[in-house]
Amino acid sequence: MEKLLTDTKYGGFYTVTGKCKYYIHVAGTDELNNVVTGKVPKKIFYETFKEIRND
């Protein structure tokens, strides 16, 4: 099962779809419930994305 992440700065729910040297690729829904995909610089990703626990 993939980890569900949230963007603490803008909102929305995302999963990691891939990684490369400088970026982490994500897909999910943004704060307006639009389906989005993209890449986030690793530094920004680790500062703003947090895992949501499913207990």
mmJSON file of the N, C-alpha and C atoms, coordinates in Angstrom:
{"data_MODEL":{"atom_site":{
"group_PDB":["ATOM","ATOM","ATOM","ATOM","ATOM","ATOM","ATOM","ATOM","ATOM","ATOM","ATOM","ATOM","ATOM","ATOM","ATOM","ATOM","ATOM","ATOM","ATOM","ATOM","ATOM","ATOM","ATOM","ATOM","ATOM","ATOM","ATOM","ATOM","ATOM","ATOM","ATOM","ATOM","ATOM","ATOM","ATOM","ATOM","ATOM","ATOM","ATOM","ATOM","ATOM","ATOM","ATOM","ATOM","ATOM","ATOM","ATOM","ATOM","ATOM","ATOM","ATOM","ATOM","ATOM","ATOM","ATOM","ATOM","ATOM","ATOM","ATOM","ATOM","ATOM","ATOM","ATOM","ATOM","ATOM","ATOM","ATOM","ATOM","ATOM","ATOM","ATOM","ATOM","ATOM","ATOM","ATOM","ATOM","ATOM","ATOM","ATOM","ATOM","ATOM","ATOM","ATOM","ATOM","ATOM","ATOM","ATOM","ATOM","ATOM","ATOM","ATOM","ATOM","ATOM","ATOM","ATOM","ATOM","ATOM","ATOM","ATOM","ATOM","ATOM","ATOM","ATOM","ATOM","ATOM","ATOM","ATOM","ATOM","ATOM","ATOM","ATOM","ATOM","ATOM","ATOM","ATOM","ATOM","ATOM","ATOM","ATOM","ATOM","ATOM","ATOM","ATOM","ATOM","ATOM","ATOM","ATOM","ATOM","ATOM","ATOM","ATOM","ATOM","ATOM","ATOM","ATOM","ATOM","ATOM","ATOM","ATOM","ATOM","ATOM","ATOM","ATOM","ATOM","ATOM","ATOM","ATOM","ATOM","ATOM","ATOM","ATOM","ATOM","ATOM","ATOM","ATOM","ATOM","ATOM","ATOM","ATOM","ATOM","ATOM","ATOM","ATOM","ATOM","ATOM"],
"id":[1,2,3,4,5,6,7,8,9,10,11,12,13,14,15,16,17,18,19,20,21,22,23,24,25,26,27,28,29,30,31,32,33,34,35,36,37,38,39,40,41,42,43,44,45,46,47,48,49,50,51,52,53,54,55,56,57,58,59,60,61,62,63,64,65,66,67,68,69,70,71,72,73,74,75,76,77,78,79,80,81,82,83,84,85,86,87,88,89,90,91,92,93,94,95,96,97,98,99,100,101,102,103,104,105,106,107,108,109,110,111,112,113,114,115,116,117,118,119,120,121,122,123,124,125,126,127,128,129,130,131,132,133,134,135,136,137,138,139,140,141,142,143,144,145,146,147,148,149,150,151,152,153,154,155,156,157,158,159,160,161,162,163,164,165],
"type_symbol":["N","C","C","N","C","C","N","C","C","N","C","C","N","C","C","N","C","C","N","C","C","N","C","C","N","C","C","N","C","C","N","C","C","N","C","C","N","C","C","N","C","C","N","C","C","N","C","C","N","C","C","N","C","C","N","C","C","N","C","C","N","C","C","N","C","C","N","C","C","N","C","C","N","C","C","N","C","C","N","C","C","N","C","C","N","C","C","N","C","C","N","C","C","N","C","C","N","C","C","N","C","C","N","C","C","N","C","C","N","C","C","N","C","C","N","C","C","N","C","C","N","C","C","N","C","C","N","C","C","N","C","C","N","C","C","N","C","C","N","C","C","N","C","C","N","C","C","N","C","C","N","C","C","N","C","C","N","C","C","N","C","C","N","C","C"],
"label_atom_id":["N","CA","C","N","CA","C","N","CA","C","N","CA","C","N","CA","C","N","CA","C","N","CA","C","N","CA","C","N","CA","C","N","CA","C","N","CA","C","N","CA","C","N","CA","C","N","CA","C","N","CA","C","N","CA","C","N","CA","C","N","CA","C","N","CA","C","N","CA","C","N","CA","C","N","CA","C","N","CA","C","N","CA","C","N","CA","C","N","CA","C","N","CA","C","N","CA","C","N","CA","C","N","CA","C","N","CA","C","N","CA","C","N","CA","C","N","CA","C","N","CA","C","N","CA","C","N","CA","C","N","CA","C","N","CA","C","N","CA","C","N","CA","C","N","CA","C","N","CA","C","N","CA","C","N","CA","C","N","CA","C","N","CA","C","N","CA","C","N","CA","C","N","CA","C","N","CA","C","N","CA","C","N","CA","C","N","CA","C","N","CA","C"],
"label_alt_id":[null,null,null,null,null,null,null,null,null,null,null,null,null,null,null,null,null,null,null,null,null,null,null,null,null,null,null,null,null,null,null,null,null,null,null,null,null,null,null,null,null,null,null,null,null,null,null,null,null,null,null,null,null,null,null,null,null,null,null,null,null,null,null,null,null,null,null,null,null,null,null,null,null,null,null,null,null,null,null,null,null,null,null,null,null,null,null,null,null,null,null,null,null,null,null,null,null,null,null,null,null,null,null,null,null,null,null,null,null,null,null,null,null,null,null,null,null,null,null,null,null,null,null,null,null,null,null,null,null,null,null,null,null,null,null,null,null,null,null,null,null,null,null,null,null,null,null,null,null,null,null,null,null,null,null,null,null,null,null,null,null,null,null,null,null],
"label_comp_id":["MET","MET","MET","GLU","GLU","GLU","LYS","LYS","LYS","LEU","LEU","LEU","LEU","LEU","LEU","THR","THR","THR","ASP","ASP","ASP","THR","THR","THR","LYS","LYS","LYS","TYR","TYR","TYR","GLY","GLY","GLY","GLY","GLY","GLY","PHE","PHE","PHE","TYR","TYR","TYR","THR","THR","THR","VAL","VAL","VAL","THR","THR","THR","GLY","GLY","GLY","LYS","LYS","LYS","CYS","CYS","CYS","LYS","LYS","LYS","TYR","TYR","TYR","TYR","TYR","TYR","ILE","ILE","ILE","HIS","HIS","HIS","VAL","VAL","VAL","ALA","ALA","ALA","GLY","GLY","GLY","THR","THR","THR","ASP","ASP","ASP","GLU","GLU","GLU","LEU","LEU","LEU","ASN","ASN","ASN","ASN","ASN","ASN","VAL","VAL","VAL","VAL","VAL","VAL","THR","THR","THR","GLY","GLY","GLY","LYS","LYS","LYS","VAL","VAL","VAL","PRO","PRO","PRO","LYS","LYS","LYS","LYS","LYS","LYS","ILE","ILE","ILE","PHE","PHE","PHE","TYR","TYR","TYR","GLU","GLU","GLU","THR","THR","THR","PHE","PHE","PHE","LYS","LYS","LYS","GLU","GLU","GLU","ILE","ILE","ILE","ARG","ARG","ARG","ASN","ASN","ASN","ASP","ASP","ASP"],
"label_asym_id":["A","A","A","A","A","A","A","A","A","A","A","A","A","A","A","A","A","A","A","A","A","A","A","A","A","A","A","A","A","A","A","A","A","A","A","A","A","A","A","A","A","A","A","A","A","A","A","A","A","A","A","A","A","A","A","A","A","A","A","A","A","A","A","A","A","A","A","A","A","A","A","A","A","A","A","A","A","A","A","A","A","A","A","A","A","A","A","A","A","A","A","A","A","A","A","A","A","A","A","A","A","A","A","A","A","A","A","A","A","A","A","A","A","A","A","A","A","A","A","A","A","A","A","A","A","A","A","A","A","A","A","A","A","A","A","A","A","A","A","A","A","A","A","A","A","A","A","A","A","A","A","A","A","A","A","A","A","A","A","A","A","A","A","A","A"],
"label_entity_id":["1","1","1","1","1","1","1","1","1","1","1","1","1","1","1","1","1","1","1","1","1","1","1","1","1","1","1","1","1","1","1","1","1","1","1","1","1","1","1","1","1","1","1","1","1","1","1","1","1","1","1","1","1","1","1","1","1","1","1","1","1","1","1","1","1","1","1","1","1","1","1","1","1","1","1","1","1","1","1","1","1","1","1","1","1","1","1","1","1","1","1","1","1","1","1","1","1","1","1","1","1","1","1","1","1","1","1","1","1","1","1","1","1","1","1","1","1","1","1","1","1","1","1","1","1","1","1","1","1","1","1","1","1","1","1","1","1","1","1","1","1","1","1","1","1","1","1","1","1","1","1","1","1","1","1","1","1","1","1","1","1","1","1","1","1"],
"label_seq_id":[1,1,1,2,2,2,3,3,3,4,4,4,5,5,5,6,6,6,7,7,7,8,8,8,9,9,9,10,10,10,11,11,11,12,12,12,13,13,13,14,14,14,15,15,15,16,16,16,17,17,17,18,18,18,19,19,19,20,20,20,21,21,21,22,22,22,23,23,23,24,24,24,25,25,25,26,26,26,27,27,27,28,28,28,29,29,29,30,30,30,31,31,31,32,32,32,33,33,33,34,34,34,35,35,35,36,36,36,37,37,37,38,38,38,39,39,39,40,40,40,41,41,41,42,42,42,43,43,43,44,44,44,45,45,45,46,46,46,47,47,47,48,48,48,49,49,49,50,50,50,51,51,51,52,52,52,53,53,53,54,54,54,55,55,55],
"pdbx_PDB_ins_code":[null,null,null,null,null,null,null,null,null,null,null,null,null,null,null,null,null,null,null,null,null,null,null,null,null,null,null,null,null,null,null,null,null,null,null,null,null,null,null,null,null,null,null,null,null,null,null,null,null,null,null,null,null,null,null,null,null,null,null,null,null,null,null,null,null,null,null,null,null,null,null,null,null,null,null,null,null,null,null,null,null,null,null,null,null,null,null,null,null,null,null,null,null,null,null,null,null,null,null,null,null,null,null,null,null,null,null,null,null,null,null,null,null,null,null,null,null,null,null,null,null,null,null,null,null,null,null,null,null,null,null,null,null,null,null,null,null,null,null,null,null,null,null,null,null,null,null,null,null,null,null,null,null,null,null,null,null,null,null,null,null,null,null,null,null],
"Cartn_x":[0.846,0.0,0.883,0.547,1.305,1.033,2.029,1.849,1.073,0.146,-0.623,0.028,0.333,1.003,0.098,0.324,-0.38,0.647,0.326,1.172,0.765,1.646,1.303,1.216,1.772,1.741,0.483,0.111,-1.018,-2.208,-2.018,-3.097,-3.096,-4.001,-4.08,-3.491,-3.755,-3.291,-2.539,-1.394,-0.496,0.124,0.62,1.456,2.703,3.787,5.038,4.965,5.233,5.195,6.576,7.594,8.951,9.929,11.208,12.266,13.39,14.103,15.31,16.317,17.405,18.495,18.086,17.312,16.987,15.517,14.644,13.203,12.517,11.348,10.452,9.161,8.737,7.539,6.327,5.272,4.071,2.833,1.762,0.46,-0.599,-1.716,-2.784,-3.791,-4.392,-5.359,-4.87,-5.056,-4.621,-5.711,-5.511,-6.447,-7.814,-7.914,-9.196,-9.795,-9.283,-9.722,-9.502,-8.5,-8.096,-7.047,-7.106,-6.098,-4.833,-3.703,-2.447,-1.315,-0.305,0.953,2.059,3.229,4.33,5.557,6.571,7.796,8.108,8.644,8.935,10.418,11.156,12.546,12.615,13.629,13.725,13.729,14.422,14.483,13.086,12.311,10.948,10.057,10.208,9.387,9.546,10.771,10.996,10.601,10.514,10.081,8.565,7.826,6.396,5.475,5.934,5.063,5.175,4.05,4.001,3.113,3.486,2.711,1.473,0.376,-0.87,-0.945,-1.21,-1.301,-2.687,-2.753,-4.028,-4.163,-4.397,-4.539,-5.981],
"Cartn_y":[-1.189,0.0,1.24,2.183,3.425,4.326,5.116,6.084,7.282,7.771,8.954,10.147,11.174,12.367,13.572,14.573,15.844,16.964,17.983,19.168,20.132,20.376,21.203,22.681,23.095,24.508,24.861,24.019,24.34,23.401,22.22,21.253,20.262,19.32,18.286,16.982,15.913,14.579,13.977,13.37,12.907,11.558,10.86,9.677,9.883,9.242,9.316,8.307,8.775,7.885,7.567,8.295,8.031,8.999,8.691,9.535,9.616,10.741,10.878,11.662,12.073,12.68,13.944,14.827,16.114,16.299,15.427,15.618,14.36,14.547,13.453,13.688,12.673,12.773,12.366,13.174,12.931,12.993,12.357,12.419,12.426,13.089,13.132,14.214,14.762,15.844,17.065,18.242,19.467,20.005,21.209,21.796,22.091,22.14,22.385,21.102,19.939,18.616,18.372,19.007,18.729,17.628,16.71,15.656,16.276,16.065,16.666,15.652,15.865,15.141,16.171,15.85,16.786,16.31,17.163,16.849,17.987,17.619,18.567,18.422,19.532,19.423,18.723,17.872,17.078,17.936,19.064,19.926,20.414,20.873,21.354,20.206,19.044,17.886,17.525,17.421,17.017,18.102,19.363,20.444,20.531,20.24,20.53,19.32,18.154,17.002,16.138,15.763,14.93,13.717,12.571,11.335,11.374,10.867,10.731,9.314,9.163,7.817,7.252,5.968,5.267,4.206,4.622,3.667,3.332],
"Cartn_z":[0.0,0.0,0.0,-0.871,-0.978,0.222,0.58,1.656,1.127,1.914,1.555,2.237,1.444,1.951,1.794,2.63,2.48,2.398,1.646,1.527,2.633,3.587,4.743,4.391,3.271,2.885,2.098,1.123,0.253,0.41,0.954,1.087,-0.058,0.003,-1.022,-0.52,-1.275,-0.907,-2.079,-1.802,-2.849,-2.498,-3.529,-3.364,-4.211,-3.817,-4.561,-5.702,-6.924,-8.087,-8.616,-8.186,-8.643,-8.011,-8.19,-7.647,-8.664,-8.673,-9.467,-8.627,-9.226,-8.468,-7.719,-8.361,-7.756,-7.415,-7.927,-7.771,-7.265,-6.653,-6.294,-7.071,-7.808,-8.634,-7.799,-7.849,-7.068,-7.962,-7.496,-8.161,-7.072,-7.339,-6.347,-6.669,-5.611,-5.771,-5.005,-5.616,-4.957,-4.033,-3.521,-2.556,-3.157,-4.482,-5.159,-5.728,-5.312,-5.759,-7.245,-7.837,-9.208,-9.193,-10.14,-10.245,-10.831,-10.156,-10.586,-10.526,-11.373,-11.307,-11.454,-10.963,-11.097,-10.374,-10.4,-9.683,-8.728,-7.574,-6.5,-6.157,-6.042,-5.603,-4.242,-4.063,-2.834,-1.58,-1.597,-0.409,-0.02,-0.996,-0.741,-0.302,-0.932,-0.588,0.885,1.356,2.748,3.747,3.315,4.203,4.318,3.237,3.234,3.188,2.761,2.659,3.917,4.473,5.682,5.422,6.007,5.85,6.722,6.183,6.936,7.455,8.721,9.321,9.134,8.829,8.655,9.743,10.964,12.084,12.351],
"occupancy":[1.0,1.0,1.0,1.0,1.0,1.0,1.0,1.0,1.0,1.0,1.0,1.0,1.0,1.0,1.0,1.0,1.0,1.0,1.0,1.0,1.0,1.0,1.0,1.0,1.0,1.0,1.0,1.0,1.0,1.0,1.0,1.0,1.0,1.0,1.0,1.0,1.0,1.0,1.0,1.0,1.0,1.0,1.0,1.0,1.0,1.0,1.0,1.0,1.0,1.0,1.0,1.0,1.0,1.0,1.0,1.0,1.0,1.0,1.0,1.0,1.0,1.0,1.0,1.0,1.0,1.0,1.0,1.0,1.0,1.0,1.0,1.0,1.0,1.0,1.0,1.0,1.0,1.0,1.0,1.0,1.0,1.0,1.0,1.0,1.0,1.0,1.0,1.0,1.0,1.0,1.0,1.0,1.0,1.0,1.0,1.0,1.0,1.0,1.0,1.0,1.0,1.0,1.0,1.0,1.0,1.0,1.0,1.0,1.0,1.0,1.0,1.0,1.0,1.0,1.0,1.0,1.0,1.0,1.0,1.0,1.0,1.0,1.0,1.0,1.0,1.0,1.0,1.0,1.0,1.0,1.0,1.0,1.0,1.0,1.0,1.0,1.0,1.0,1.0,1.0,1.0,1.0,1.0,1.0,1.0,1.0,1.0,1.0,1.0,1.0,1.0,1.0,1.0,1.0,1.0,1.0,1.0,1.0,1.0,1.0,1.0,1.0,1.0,1.0,1.0],
"B_iso_or_equiv":[0.0,0.0,0.0,0.0,0.0,0.0,0.0,0.0,0.0,0.0,0.0,0.0,0.0,0.0,0.0,0.0,0.0,0.0,0.0,0.0,0.0,0.0,0.0,0.0,0.0,0.0,0.0,0.0,0.0,0.0,0.0,0.0,0.0,0.0,0.0,0.0,0.0,0.0,0.0,0.0,0.0,0.0,0.0,0.0,0.0,0.0,0.0,0.0,0.0,0.0,0.0,0.0,0.0,0.0,0.0,0.0,0.0,0.0,0.0,0.0,0.0,0.0,0.0,0.0,0.0,0.0,0.0,0.0,0.0,0.0,0.0,0.0,0.0,0.0,0.0,0.0,0.0,0.0,0.0,0.0,0.0,0.0,0.0,0.0,0.0,0.0,0.0,0.0,0.0,0.0,0.0,0.0,0.0,0.0,0.0,0.0,0.0,0.0,0.0,0.0,0.0,0.0,0.0,0.0,0.0,0.0,0.0,0.0,0.0,0.0,0.0,0.0,0.0,0.0,0.0,0.0,0.0,0.0,0.0,0.0,0.0,0.0,0.0,0.0,0.0,0.0,0.0,0.0,0.0,0.0,0.0,0.0,0.0,0.0,0.0,0.0,0.0,0.0,0.0,0.0,0.0,0.0,0.0,0.0,0.0,0.0,0.0,0.0,0.0,0.0,0.0,0.0,0.0,0.0,0.0,0.0,0.0,0.0,0.0,0.0,0.0,0.0,0.0,0.0,0.0],
"pdbx_formal_charge":[null,null,null,null,null,null,null,null,null,null,null,null,null,null,null,null,null,null,null,null,null,null,null,null,null,null,null,null,null,null,null,null,null,null,null,null,null,null,null,null,null,null,null,null,null,null,null,null,null,null,null,null,null,null,null,null,null,null,null,null,null,null,null,null,null,null,null,null,null,null,null,null,null,null,null,null,null,null,null,null,null,null,null,null,null,null,null,null,null,null,null,null,null,null,null,null,null,null,null,null,null,null,null,null,null,null,null,null,null,null,null,null,null,null,null,null,null,null,null,null,null,null,null,null,null,null,null,null,null,null,null,null,null,null,null,null,null,null,null,null,null,null,null,null,null,null,null,null,null,null,null,null,null,null,null,null,null,null,null,null,null,null,null,null,null],
"auth_seq_id":[1,1,1,2,2,2,3,3,3,4,4,4,5,5,5,6,6,6,7,7,7,8,8,8,9,9,9,10,10,10,11,11,11,12,12,12,13,13,13,14,14,14,15,15,15,16,16,16,17,17,17,18,18,18,19,19,19,20,20,20,21,21,21,22,22,22,23,23,23,24,24,24,25,25,25,26,26,26,27,27,27,28,28,28,29,29,29,30,30,30,31,31,31,32,32,32,33,33,33,34,34,34,35,35,35,36,36,36,37,37,37,38,38,38,39,39,39,40,40,40,41,41,41,42,42,42,43,43,43,44,44,44,45,45,45,46,46,46,47,47,47,48,48,48,49,49,49,50,50,50,51,51,51,52,52,52,53,53,53,54,54,54,55,55,55],
"auth_comp_id":["MET","MET","MET","GLU","GLU","GLU","LYS","LYS","LYS","LEU","LEU","LEU","LEU","LEU","LEU","THR","THR","THR","ASP","ASP","ASP","THR","THR","THR","LYS","LYS","LYS","TYR","TYR","TYR","GLY","GLY","GLY","GLY","GLY","GLY","PHE","PHE","PHE","TYR","TYR","TYR","THR","THR","THR","VAL","VAL","VAL","THR","THR","THR","GLY","GLY","GLY","LYS","LYS","LYS","CYS","CYS","CYS","LYS","LYS","LYS","TYR","TYR","TYR","TYR","TYR","TYR","ILE","ILE","ILE","HIS","HIS","HIS","VAL","VAL","VAL","ALA","ALA","ALA","GLY","GLY","GLY","THR","THR","THR","ASP","ASP","ASP","GLU","GLU","GLU","LEU","LEU","LEU","ASN","ASN","ASN","ASN","ASN","ASN","VAL","VAL","VAL","VAL","VAL","VAL","THR","THR","THR","GLY","GLY","GLY","LYS","LYS","LYS","VAL","VAL","VAL","PRO","PRO","PRO","LYS","LYS","LYS","LYS","LYS","LYS","ILE","ILE","ILE","PHE","PHE","PHE","TYR","TYR","TYR","GLU","GLU","GLU","THR","THR","THR","PHE","PHE","PHE","LYS","LYS","LYS","GLU","GLU","GLU","ILE","ILE","ILE","ARG","ARG","ARG","ASN","ASN","ASN","ASP","ASP","ASP"],
"auth_asym_id":["A","A","A","A","A","A","A","A","A","A","A","A","A","A","A","A","A","A","A","A","A","A","A","A","A","A","A","A","A","A","A","A","A","A","A","A","A","A","A","A","A","A","A","A","A","A","A","A","A","A","A","A","A","A","A","A","A","A","A","A","A","A","A","A","A","A","A","A","A","A","A","A","A","A","A","A","A","A","A","A","A","A","A","A","A","A","A","A","A","A","A","A","A","A","A","A","A","A","A","A","A","A","A","A","A","A","A","A","A","A","A","A","A","A","A","A","A","A","A","A","A","A","A","A","A","A","A","A","A","A","A","A","A","A","A","A","A","A","A","A","A","A","A","A","A","A","A","A","A","A","A","A","A","A","A","A","A","A","A","A","A","A","A","A","A"],
"auth_atom_id":["N","CA","C","N","CA","C","N","CA","C","N","CA","C","N","CA","C","N","CA","C","N","CA","C","N","CA","C","N","CA","C","N","CA","C","N","CA","C","N","CA","C","N","CA","C","N","CA","C","N","CA","C","N","CA","C","N","CA","C","N","CA","C","N","CA","C","N","CA","C","N","CA","C","N","CA","C","N","CA","C","N","CA","C","N","CA","C","N","CA","C","N","CA","C","N","CA","C","N","CA","C","N","CA","C","N","CA","C","N","CA","C","N","CA","C","N","CA","C","N","CA","C","N","CA","C","N","CA","C","N","CA","C","N","CA","C","N","CA","C","N","CA","C","N","CA","C","N","CA","C","N","CA","C","N","CA","C","N","CA","C","N","CA","C","N","CA","C","N","CA","C","N","CA","C","N","CA","C","N","CA","C","N","CA","C","N","CA","C","N","CA","C"],
"pdbx_PDB_model_num":[1,1,1,1,1,1,1,1,1,1,1,1,1,1,1,1,1,1,1,1,1,1,1,1,1,1,1,1,1,1,1,1,1,1,1,1,1,1,1,1,1,1,1,1,1,1,1,1,1,1,1,1,1,1,1,1,1,1,1,1,1,1,1,1,1,1,1,1,1,1,1,1,1,1,1,1,1,1,1,1,1,1,1,1,1,1,1,1,1,1,1,1,1,1,1,1,1,1,1,1,1,1,1,1,1,1,1,1,1,1,1,1,1,1,1,1,1,1,1,1,1,1,1,1,1,1,1,1,1,1,1,1,1,1,1,1,1,1,1,1,1,1,1,1,1,1,1,1,1,1,1,1,1,1,1,1,1,1,1,1,1,1,1,1,1]
}}}
